[in-house]
Amino acid sequence: MSAQTLLYAQSGGVTAVINASASAVIQTARAHKVKVLAARNGILGALGEDLIDTSKEPISAIRALAHTPGGAFGSCRFKLKSLEADRAHYQRLIEVLAAHKVRYFLYNGGNDSADTAAKVSRIAKEFGYPLICVGVPKTVDNDLAVTDCCPGFGSAAKYTAVSVLEASLDVAAMAETSTKVFVYEVMGRHAGWLAAAGGLAGDGSASAPPHIILFPEVAYDEARFLTQVKAVVAKVGYCVVVVSEGLRDGSGRFVAEAGGKDAFGHSQLGGVGPALAATVKDKLGMKVHWAVPDYLQRSARHLASATDHAQALAVGKAAVEYALAGRNAVMPVIVRSNDAPYRWKIEAAPLDKVANHEKTMPKSFIRKDGFGITAACRRYLQPLIAGEAPPPYGKDGLPTYVRLKNVAVAKKLPPYAVK
């Protein structure tokens, strides 16, 4: 075992470019003669000592990760509690890290993952174990604090804008004798960034789709919504609606809640698109179609944004460099210096400034009537979907994605049940 070993893990919902960050992490570490282990299925793999030896992968496979969607090492939704409530887990984690001589821990994820990385950093210090922890940003929701945008969002935003544009042309063609209203549901629990990206499909004029965008930041009023739909159909002939899954009514309740909680304690959401479609059909008597892209919007590597891809690589590379420089409990974030031409750079931010903070849509980005985006929002979003980073294609017409061998590291500790 190398004297220097880095443990990398992926957490939460994966994106079209999270593997690009993984590729950059591994390549940068190799360049510095640092061995990289990967935890299978995020922090669960670390606790269960289910580790992967990435040195068994050829460089061609590691490079191919940069154009492969999904999570190459598996991900999870599992949040470590406080030291007082979860001391056994922390004790086990330190034991696993020590058994494999891990000195650097990189956790690639969103808000809750930043929280986990920050907690591990504090606990390692308390246990007297020499460990450098660095968070690596990732989320299609774009709700991470401090960073201008988040790797994963730009590609999901591009998919959203393209899908809304193309579906709108379909609806416009059929509206005279068929569908009058089309509802497109996007991800976004508390932040409407992806819903806002749908607004890039049009030029901002009243007749250009999407005609209505419903954000989590704006309380849903059914009567007002139906009035707007009716008015748009009367004027344009059809109406395209983009809605965030996290849409809430005036009392703060989710309009569509599937019931139960996920592993992070978040309400399970789903179905606001069909729910709105049913409302329009029942109350206005119009023919409605709806679509919920679900995983498609976060896994569509064939529509990845060049900006997003470049930023995913940059944060992976910076995370390793920060770790090797001894910069503990930080995360590489994206700092914008100009809109047009778009310019950005990577800087380090304390994990405590990122963890458990959510960045929602500012009022200046939402149109005064609450149904669209402003010019300022368009200026912010446009560069993030710019450019294409297509994967290579094979003779069968499909992208050539890589599947790693993921060779397991021999276990050194007794089995441990994660509860």
Phi, psi and omega in degrees: 000135178298150177295336178243118180229137181245135175252125180243142178212152180250145185218151177075190179297133182281172182225178178290342186232010179296327178290337174294319176296319178299317179300315180294321178300310185292316181295319180293318179296318179300321180297334179260013178063032178255130180281140180245121169258150176240137177274128179286127180062047172065216184297337177297321178293325177294316180292323181272003183056038177260085189247152183243137179266102183288346179291346178280352180267135176292157181299330179298322179290320179295320177295322181293338175304328185296341177241018182250127179281182181083193177240109189300332184249006182084150181231182179200163170243095183210123183246124175290136179276192180292164179300321181296321184273339188228032188303322181298319179296316180295318178301315180296318181300315179296322179297319179294314180300317180293320181299330182251014176055039179281128179246347180228134179234119180245121181245118188260105182186201184257217184303309183292328178290323175296322177296317179298314180299319179295318179296316180298321178299315181292320182291321178301319179295319181295324179277355180074026180260129182286104184216135174253124181248131179227131175274148176238118188288142178196127166181138177284344183284342180060030185256013177286135178287163176075304182292142180299320177209175185233132176307134185109325182290313185304319180288320177294324178294319178296317178300317180297310181298316180295316181296317179294319178300310184291318179295325180297322178295323178296311181297318180301323182290331186256355191297329184300320184237001184223236187298130177258330184228134177236129181244126182241116182264133179239166176289162180136097186286307182239348184237136186264028184298316180292322176300318179299323179300330176301332180295341179289347179293335180246177182264005179094352179285160185297331184269349184273133177286153359286140183275335180221131172239130180249118186255152173297334183284348181242121182300134181282128176240109186301314182298317180293321178298312182295323176298319180293317178301312181300318181293319180294315180298320179296324183273316188261331183105344178199169182217128177252126183243132171248128183228139176278142179301336183268020180302134182237153176273186185295339180270358179092000179278143175296137179294326179226108179238122185287343181100145179083179181233151174272184185294341178269000181087011180272146176297138176285123182251162175154137173101009179292328178299302178297330178295316177294321179300318179295322179297315179297317180296314183288320186270330183248348178069025181262151175284130186231142169237152179220160179217139174236099183293336174049237183297336183301322184290337181257354183245003186282076181295334180294344179245023182298142176281137179297322177299313181298316180298315181296321181289324177297319176295319185294319181289328177295315179295315182295324181300318179293317181297321177297316181300312182293336177275001178080020181274095187274149175057045177233169175222134173289127180238162182263128180244123180270134178248345180198147179275308184219111358290149184289128178225140181211163177213170179253133175226163179268138176232144179297138179301326181296337178278344182258315186300132174063023172243136180245136177259109179263174180293127176289154181302328182292347180264351182250130180304151185301328179280355177081005186249013182193183180255157179267173177297325179296320178294319179298319178296323178292314187284322190307314181294336185286339178256006186287143174079161181240146177227065187291147175284162174289150180245147179267179180294340179279000179085002181253154176298147178263091179267155183259145171240118183287158177286330180048062180290126183286146174274140179299135181282145182241353185239161175297156178302153182221127181270121179269120181243000000 
